[in-house]
Amino acid sequence: MVLNHTFPAMPQLLQLGVALLIAMAVCALLAMAVERFAYRRLRNAHGWLR
């Protein structure tokens, strides 16, 4: 892993936990951006389905 070269004393299980936390944060930010820029406009649009 990349963290193994950066922090060689850190156990691999802790590295996995840190990587998972970073991945979850990035995915949450991406989901918030998609919600803000795409789905909110679609939900507020007055279409023929209403």
N, C-alpha and C positions, 0 to 999 in steps of 0.2 A: 504494500500500500504506500501511497505517497506520504501519509503521516508517519509511517515507520522510518522513513529517511529523515523527516523533519524532527520528530520526537522519538528517538530510538528507545528511551526508557519507558515510554507509555505502553501498557499492555494492549495486545491486539483487540481484546474484547472492548476495552475503553475506546480504542480508535474506531471500532465499528459503531459504537454508540454515538460518538461525536459526528461521524459521517452521516448517520441516520438523522440526527438532529438538524444538521445543516441541510440535508436533502428535504426534510419536512418543511423547514422554514422557506426554502426556495420555492417549493411547490405551492405553499400557502400564498406567498407573494404573487406567484404567477396566476393562481386562481382568482385572487383579489383583482388583479389587473384585467383579466378577461371579464370578470363580472362588471367592473367599472366601465370598460370601453365597449363591450359588445352586448351582453345580455340585458343590461339595464335599459339601453335604448330600444331593444326589441320588445321588452316587456311593457314599456311605456308607449309604444307605437299604437296608433289606432288603425287596426287592420280590418279586413273583411270578416275575421273570425269573431269579432265582438258584436 
